[in-house]
Amino acid sequence: DLAQVEVIKGAATALYGPGALGGVVNLITKEPQRSGSAVLSAGTGRRTDAVLMMSHVGGARWGYTATTGFHRRARRDVSGDGWADVPGYTRAEARPRVFWSGAGGGHFMGTVGGTWERRRDGTVPGAALPTGAPFSESLDTRHIDAGLTGSVAVRPGASVSVRMSVMRTLEDRTFGD
C-alpha cells in the first residue's frame, strides 16, 4: 500500500512541528489501481496470518484502497515450567482509504482505520506460581484513527492544502489480580 518512503532530516523538518526536530519519516500512499491480493500464512508456534489488500479506480476522479488483516498466535509454554514463554495474541486491523482527483489538479485522500488486539501472557491454564495462585498478564488494545489530506488550486500558482488527523487508543492492562 506504499508508493515510497521518504526520510527527511535537517531544517525541512520545521514544517512538521516542534516534535519533528530529529527528522521525519514520510510514508506516501499508492494511488488506487484495479488490483487485489491476499496473503495467508501459518508458521511455527501455531501462528496464522491473513491479509487482504483491495484497490479500485471508480472512474476518472475517484478510487479507493482497503487493507484488512487478521493475526493469531497461541500462547505457549516452551520450557514446561508453567509460564508462557511466548505470549498469545489475536489482532485484527482495517484501513480503507478514499481518493479524489479534480480536473484542476486538486486532490484529496481520506482514511479511517482501526486495530483491535488481545494479548495474553503469564501462567498457562492449569499452572500456578509457588504461592499456588495463577498469574494473569494481559493487554487489550483498541485503536482508531482518521485522517484527511488534500490540496486545491485557488488561482494559477496558488493552492490551499489541508492535513488533519485524529486518533484514540484505549488499553486495558492486567498484571496478576
C-alpha positions as a Python dict, from the first residue, in 0.01 Angstrom:
ca = {
    (1, 'D'): (0, 0, 0),
    (2, 'L'): (306, 230, -7),
    (3, 'A'): (436, 412, -313),
    (4, 'Q'): (751, 540, -142),
    (5, 'V'): (914, 619, 191),
    (6, 'E'): (1093, 950, 244),
    (7, 'V'): (1338, 1022, 525),
    (8, 'I'): (1364, 1396, 590),
    (9, 'K'): (1642, 1542, 808),
    (10, 'G'): (1752, 1892, 896),
    (11, 'A'): (1578, 2225, 854),
    (12, 'A'): (1296, 2085, 639),
    (13, 'T'): (1153, 1911, 946),
    (14, 'A'): (1045, 2252, 1082),
    (15, 'L'): (741, 2221, 853),
    (16, 'Y'): (622, 1922, 1061),
    (17, 'G'): (618, 2094, 1401),
    (18, 'P'): (834, 2103, 1715),
    (19, 'G'): (806, 1726, 1768),
    (20, 'A'): (997, 1657, 1446),
    (21, 'L'): (1333, 1822, 1522),
    (22, 'G'): (1523, 1494, 1482),
    (23, 'G'): (1367, 1411, 1145),
    (24, 'V'): (1054, 1280, 976),
    (25, 'V'): (971, 954, 802),
    (26, 'N'): (706, 1033, 539),
    (27, 'L'): (503, 735, 412),
    (28, 'I'): (343, 807, 73),
    (29, 'T'): (36, 602, -16),
    (30, 'K'): (-5, 437, -356),
    (31, 'E'): (-272, 573, -585),
    (32, 'P'): (-563, 331, -644),
    (33, 'Q'): (-535, 75, -923),
    (34, 'R'): (-757, -212, -1029),
    (35, 'S'): (-594, -484, -824),
    (36, 'G'): (-622, -703, -520),
    (37, 'S'): (-417, -957, -334),
    (38, 'A'): (-447, -1191, -40),
    (39, 'V'): (-176, -1346, 177),
    (40, 'L'): (-244, -1644, 401),
    (41, 'S'): (35, -1790, 611),
    (42, 'A'): (87, -2025, 900),
    (43, 'G'): (411, -2064, 1087),
    (44, 'T'): (583, -2239, 1369),
    (45, 'G'): (443, -2174, 1711),
    (46, 'R'): (82, -2201, 1595),
    (47, 'R'): (85, -1862, 1423),
    (48, 'T'): (-158, -1768, 1146),
    (49, 'D'): (-187, -1451, 939),
    (50, 'A'): (-436, -1340, 675),
    (51, 'V'): (-411, -1007, 491),
    (52, 'L'): (-633, -878, 211),
    (53, 'M'): (-550, -571, 0),
    (54, 'M'): (-803, -434, -249),
    (55, 'S'): (-769, -134, -476),
    (56, 'H'): (-1013, 5, -732),
    (57, 'V'): (-1047, 307, -957),
    (58, 'G'): (-1409, 423, -980),
    (59, 'G'): (-1388, 647, -1283),
    (60, 'A'): (-1158, 932, -1377),
    (61, 'R'): (-1170, 1107, -1039),
    (62, 'W'): (-1247, 853, -761),
    (63, 'G'): (-1075, 547, -622),
    (64, 'Y'): (-1023, 350, -304),
    (65, 'T'): (-786, 110, -134),
    (66, 'A'): (-861, -117, 159),
    (67, 'T'): (-626, -329, 365),
    (68, 'T'): (-756, -571, 628),
    (69, 'G'): (-577, -831, 834),
    (70, 'F'): (-623, -1096, 1097),
    (71, 'H'): (-334, -1238, 1300),
    (72, 'R'): (-325, -1502, 1570),
    (73, 'R'): (-58, -1679, 1773),
    (74, 'A'): (-125, -1929, 2051),
    (75, 'R'): (25, -1874, 2395),
    (76, 'R'): (297, -2136, 2454),
    (77, 'D'): (498, -2272, 2745),
    (78, 'V'): (810, -2389, 2560),
    (79, 'S'): (1018, -2473, 2870),
    (80, 'G'): (739, -2660, 3051),
    (81, 'D'): (764, -2453, 3372),
    (82, 'G'): (401, -2333, 3366),
    (83, 'W'): (488, -1980, 3247),
    (84, 'A'): (408, -1868, 2892),
    (85, 'D'): (742, -1815, 2717),
    (86, 'V'): (560, -1693, 2406),
    (87, 'P'): (258, -1466, 2464),
    (88, 'G'): (-57, -1537, 2268),
    (89, 'Y'): (-242, -1273, 2073),
    (90, 'T'): (-535, -1215, 1844),
    (91, 'R'): (-526, -899, 1632),
    (92, 'A'): (-743, -755, 1355),
    (93, 'E'): (-696, -436, 1161),
    (94, 'A'): (-873, -249, 884),
    (95, 'R'): (-768, 55, 680),
    (96, 'P'): (-992, 183, 397),
    (97, 'R'): (-889, 495, 201),
    (98, 'V'): (-1081, 708, -48),
    (99, 'F'): (-909, 919, -314),
    (100, 'W'): (-1037, 1206, -529),
    (101, 'S'): (-854, 1393, -807),
    (102, 'G'): (-1001, 1712, -952),
    (103, 'A'): (-976, 1841, -1307),
    (104, 'G'): (-776, 2146, -1192),
    (105, 'G'): (-509, 1941, -1017),
    (106, 'G'): (-679, 1928, -678),
    (107, 'H'): (-668, 1604, -482),
    (108, 'F'): (-791, 1464, -151),
    (109, 'M'): (-737, 1142, 41),
    (110, 'G'): (-939, 1038, 347),
    (111, 'T'): (-892, 735, 569),
    (112, 'V'): (-1028, 571, 881),
    (113, 'G'): (-853, 275, 1037),
    (114, 'G'): (-852, 64, 1344),
    (115, 'T'): (-662, -209, 1525),
    (116, 'W'): (-803, -443, 1788),
    (117, 'E'): (-566, -666, 1980),
    (118, 'R'): (-598, -910, 2270),
    (119, 'R'): (-263, -1027, 2416),
    (120, 'R'): (-231, -1295, 2687),
    (121, 'D'): (74, -1397, 2893),
    (122, 'G'): (153, -1520, 3245),
    (123, 'T'): (90, -1871, 3375),
    (124, 'V'): (-68, -2116, 3134),
    (125, 'P'): (-403, -2282, 3221),
    (126, 'G'): (-357, -2539, 3499),
    (127, 'A'): (-27, -2385, 3623),
    (128, 'A'): (34, -2162, 3925),
    (129, 'L'): (302, -1956, 4097),
    (130, 'P'): (485, -2101, 4404),
    (131, 'T'): (212, -1930, 4612),
    (132, 'G'): (-42, -2163, 4448),
    (133, 'A'): (-226, -1887, 4258),
    (134, 'P'): (-224, -1840, 3881),
    (135, 'F'): (-79, -1514, 3744),
    (136, 'S'): (-255, -1339, 3457),
    (137, 'E'): (-82, -1084, 3238),
    (138, 'S'): (-287, -934, 2956),
    (139, 'L'): (-324, -630, 2734),
    (140, 'D'): (-637, -544, 2535),
    (141, 'T'): (-589, -259, 2288),
    (142, 'R'): (-843, -71, 2076),
    (143, 'H'): (-703, 193, 1842),
    (144, 'I'): (-889, 405, 1588),
    (145, 'D'): (-762, 689, 1373),
    (146, 'A'): (-877, 905, 1085),
    (147, 'G'): (-701, 1142, 851),
    (148, 'L'): (-754, 1374, 558),
    (149, 'T'): (-501, 1535, 330),
    (150, 'G'): (-558, 1737, 17),
    (151, 'S'): (-492, 2037, -194),
    (152, 'V'): (-698, 2253, -427),
    (153, 'A'): (-588, 2532, -663),
    (154, 'V'): (-743, 2868, -579),
    (155, 'R'): (-584, 3055, -869),
    (156, 'P'): (-289, 2996, -1104),
    (157, 'G'): (24, 2946, -896),
    (158, 'A'): (-159, 2931, -562),
    (159, 'S'): (-320, 2645, -378),
    (160, 'V'): (-462, 2566, -36),
    (161, 'S'): (-352, 2244, 133),
    (162, 'V'): (-501, 2073, 435),
    (163, 'R'): (-380, 1792, 663),
    (164, 'M'): (-584, 1662, 952),
    (165, 'S'): (-558, 1358, 1175),
    (166, 'V'): (-716, 1230, 1494),
    (167, 'M'): (-658, 914, 1692),
    (168, 'R'): (-765, 740, 2007),
    (169, 'T'): (-607, 441, 2178),
    (170, 'L'): (-761, 259, 2472),
    (171, 'E'): (-564, -3, 2664),
    (172, 'D'): (-679, -235, 2941),
    (173, 'R'): (-380, -394, 3121),
    (174, 'T'): (-388, -672, 3378),
    (175, 'F'): (-93, -779, 3595),
    (176, 'G'): (-188, -1051, 3843),
    (177, 'D'): (-507, -978, 4038),
}
